[in-house]
């Protein structure tokens, strides 16, 4: 069975840091592009970051300089390091996988809650 399990969320103060993890199983992890998305209360899900099968990365403009996406193919895990967190970063963070070279398969995790509040 395909599984994407996010962890590492929690309550942090503004300016704090969190490292999210997404553990993957049930598919060939190294052949998938991995992404992070987030959804704030009452808003649509939005893209945060992506890492390719060749470790190239891209970020949404509103998080550039504050977050870093990385992957460990030996552990079938993708990470999102988040620094200098702001209240507007609050939301549920989701991990996503998309197959390559053919973009025929797409998987989503259940999400992990991140709350930034003083």
N, C-alpha and C positions, 0 to 999 in steps of 0.2 A: 504494500500500500504506500502511496505517495504521502509524505508528511513534511510539513514545514512548521517548526515549532519555535516561536519567538520567546525570548526571555531577556531579563535585565532591566525592565522598566521599573518605575517606582516614583516616589515623591522626592523632588529635589528643589532647593531654593534657587531663585534667579542667580545666574552666574556659575552655577554648579555644572557637573559633568555626569554623564551616564554612558555606559557601553552596552549596546544592545547586541544580542546574538540571535542567529537563526540557524537551527540545526536541521539539515535536510536528510531525507532518506527515501528509498524507493525509486530513484532515478539516477542517471549518470550525471552527477553534480557538475563535473568539470566541463560538460558540454552545454551548460545552461548559463545564460546571462542572468545575474541576480540584481534585484532592485529593492529599495525601501520606499514605502509610501506611508502617509499619515493622514488621519482624519480627525479634525477638531469637532467638538460638539456643534451640531447644527450646520456643518459645512460638508462639502463634497470631498472625497478622497483626493489627495494631491501627491504628485511624485516628489521624492526627496533626493534620491541618489541612485546611481547604477554602476555596476562593475561588469566588464565584459569577460568572456572566456579567456582573453589574453591580458587581463588585469588593467585594462584602460578604464578610467573613471570619469564620470560627469556628475554635476550637482545642480540642483535648483538654485537660482540666484539668491533666494532669501536665506540659504544656509551655507553658502560658499564662505570658506574661512573658518567655519565653526564645526563642521562635521567631516568625518573621513570614513569612507566605505572601504572594506577590505575583505578578502576571502582566503580561506585555508582549505584547499582542495583535499588535502590528506585527512582533514577532519570533517569534510562535507559541511562546512559552516561559513556563513557570511556575517560580518560585523558592521555595526554603525557606531563609531565613536562620536559623541556629541559633547561639545564644550561650550562654555558661556551661554548656557541655556536661558531662554526668555519665556515669560508666561505664554506668549503666543505659540510656543513650541508644544504646548499641551495637546494631547490627543492620543489616539490609538495608533501605534506604529505597526505596519504590516510588512512582511517579507514576501517577495514574489520571485518566481523562477520562470524563464522563457527559454525554450529549446533553440539550439543553433546546430548546424547552419540553416535548417528549415525551421521557421517559426510556427510550428504546428502544435506545440504544447505549452500551456500556461498554468501555473499552480500558484495558490495563495495560502498563507498561513492564517491563523486565527487572530493574531495581533497581541501586542503587549501595551499596557497603559503607561503613558508618561505624563506626569503632572508636575508642572513647574509653578511653584507658589511659595510665597513667604508666610 
